[in-house]
Amino acid sequence: MSISLSSPAFTEGGMIPQKFTCDGQNLSPQLNWGAIPQNTKSLALIVDDPDAPIGTFVHWVLFNIDSNLKGLPEGVVKSPSISGIGLQGVNDFRKTGYDGPCPPKGSPHRYYFKLYALDSMLNLNTGASKSDVEKAMQGHILAQGQLMGKYSRK
């Protein structure tokens, strides 16, 4: 099953507005998702940039997201635990929460927002890495969706 994932800030394959990058306010964009499987116990979100010069760069790790949510608001706080939402991991900036696109000057980079519906809560603490979350999700993914936006710096 596929989950539809969208944002009012940008369209699939479109440019991510500066507001959501290191050149702007560095806020996480609002995200909305469609139907998830009935037996979903939690959701996980990973945002990364496969075009980074050092290899895939992680911008956000959010897990144990309440399965009753239909999306995330703009500007999710950068605390390890967010009441009513879930737990946040550490990104490749070595910070908790969302840190937006910040590529070197040049051609646009792609940023993948990947949402996973899981049949369990993940037995992880705040500060988990992308690889920790991916390992814990193995065998528990019921459905997934993705939204890709681009950003470049002149």
VMD Tcl script that draws the C-alpha trace (Angstrom):
set ca {
  {0.00 0.00 0.00}
  {1.13 3.50 -0.78}
  {0.48 6.58 1.38}
  {-0.09 9.90 -0.37}
  {2.20 12.57 1.10}
  {1.92 16.25 0.23}
  {2.73 19.75 1.44}
  {1.05 23.10 0.79}
  {4.60 24.56 0.67}
  {5.77 22.73 -2.48}
  {4.62 20.18 -5.04}
  {6.20 16.83 -5.91}
  {9.49 17.61 -7.67}
  {9.02 21.35 -7.06}
  {11.31 23.84 -5.37}
  {11.24 24.04 -1.57}
  {10.71 27.68 -0.49}
  {13.66 29.39 1.19}
  {11.65 29.71 4.44}
  {12.17 25.96 5.02}
  {15.96 26.04 4.46}
  {19.12 27.21 6.24}
  {18.90 30.37 4.11}
  {15.52 31.21 5.64}
  {13.77 30.44 8.93}
  {14.74 26.73 8.79}
  {11.19 25.67 9.65}
  {9.86 22.23 8.84}
  {7.15 22.44 6.16}
  {3.58 21.40 6.83}
  {3.00 17.83 5.70}
  {-0.29 16.08 5.02}
  {-0.90 12.40 4.37}
  {-3.72 10.27 3.12}
  {-5.18 7.02 4.44}
  {-2.92 4.64 6.32}
  {-3.59 0.93 7.01}
  {-6.09 0.30 9.82}
  {-3.67 -1.70 11.93}
  {-1.02 1.06 11.94}
  {0.40 1.57 15.46}
  {2.84 4.38 14.64}
  {4.40 6.35 11.80}
  {8.00 7.30 11.08}
  {9.37 10.13 8.92}
  {12.86 10.40 7.47}
  {14.03 13.35 5.37}
  {17.29 13.07 3.49}
  {19.33 14.41 0.58}
  {20.94 11.72 -1.61}
  {22.79 14.38 -3.63}
  {25.06 15.61 -0.83}
  {28.79 15.52 -1.69}
  {29.55 13.22 1.28}
  {26.73 10.80 0.46}
  {23.12 10.77 1.66}
  {22.68 13.50 4.29}
  {19.89 13.16 6.89}
  {17.83 16.27 7.68}
  {15.09 14.87 9.96}
  {14.27 11.72 11.88}
  {10.85 11.56 13.56}
  {9.34 8.31 14.85}
  {6.59 6.84 17.03}
  {4.34 9.45 15.41}
  {0.74 9.16 16.62}
  {-1.11 7.08 14.02}
  {-4.24 9.23 14.46}
  {-2.50 12.27 12.98}
  {-3.26 13.24 9.37}
  {-0.17 15.39 9.01}
  {2.34 17.65 10.74}
  {2.10 21.41 11.22}
  {4.65 23.86 9.90}
  {7.50 24.53 12.28}
  {7.56 21.38 14.41}
  {9.54 22.20 17.56}
  {13.06 20.80 17.80}
  {12.67 19.07 21.16}
  {13.42 15.34 21.57}
  {9.84 14.47 22.57}
  {6.82 16.32 21.18}
  {3.57 15.81 23.04}
  {0.83 14.56 20.73}
  {3.25 13.96 17.87}
  {6.18 11.64 18.63}
  {9.92 11.35 19.25}
  {12.73 12.97 17.29}
  {16.08 11.57 16.37}
  {19.34 13.25 15.51}
  {20.08 14.49 11.99}
  {23.45 14.68 10.26}
  {23.95 18.21 11.58}
  {24.13 16.36 14.96}
  {20.99 18.20 16.09}
  {17.56 17.08 17.22}
  {14.65 17.73 14.88}
  {14.39 19.27 11.43}
  {17.20 21.16 9.77}
  {16.34 22.16 6.24}
  {18.15 22.07 2.93}
  {21.58 23.70 3.00}
  {23.42 22.41 -0.08}
  {26.64 23.83 -1.47}
  {26.21 26.30 -4.33}
  {25.41 24.68 -7.64}
  {22.74 22.47 -9.12}
  {19.60 21.64 -7.12}
  {19.65 18.83 -4.59}
  {16.68 16.50 -4.06}
  {15.13 16.19 -0.60}
  {13.04 13.09 0.07}
  {10.37 13.19 2.77}
  {9.64 9.50 3.43}
  {6.71 8.42 5.61}
  {6.29 4.87 6.91}
  {3.19 3.27 8.51}
  {4.30 0.66 11.04}
  {2.57 -2.19 12.84}
  {4.36 -1.36 16.10}
  {5.90 1.40 18.16}
  {9.69 1.50 17.82}
  {11.64 0.56 20.93}
  {14.06 3.47 20.55}
  {14.94 6.49 22.63}
  {14.98 10.09 21.49}
  {18.17 10.91 19.63}
  {18.04 7.75 17.51}
  {19.75 7.94 14.13}
  {18.27 7.23 10.72}
  {20.01 3.84 10.68}
  {18.63 3.00 14.16}
  {15.10 3.78 12.93}
  {15.56 1.88 9.67}
  {16.81 -1.21 11.55}
  {13.94 -1.05 14.05}
  {11.38 -0.69 11.21}
  {12.51 -3.85 9.40}
  {9.62 -6.28 9.15}
  {7.14 -3.71 10.50}
  {6.42 -1.49 7.45}
  {2.77 -1.73 6.37}
  {2.84 1.11 3.83}
  {4.98 4.05 2.80}
  {4.84 7.27 0.84}
  {7.25 9.94 -0.27}
  {7.39 13.55 -1.35}
  {10.44 14.99 -3.10}
  {11.31 18.66 -3.25}
  {14.39 20.43 -4.60}
  {16.53 23.30 -3.42}
  {19.63 25.05 -4.71}
  {21.80 27.94 -3.64}
  {23.21 30.41 -6.14}
}
mol new
graphics top color blue
foreach p $ca { graphics top sphere $p radius 0.5 }
foreach p [lrange $ca 0 end-1] q [lrange $ca 1 end] { graphics top cylinder $p $q radius 0.2 }
display resetview
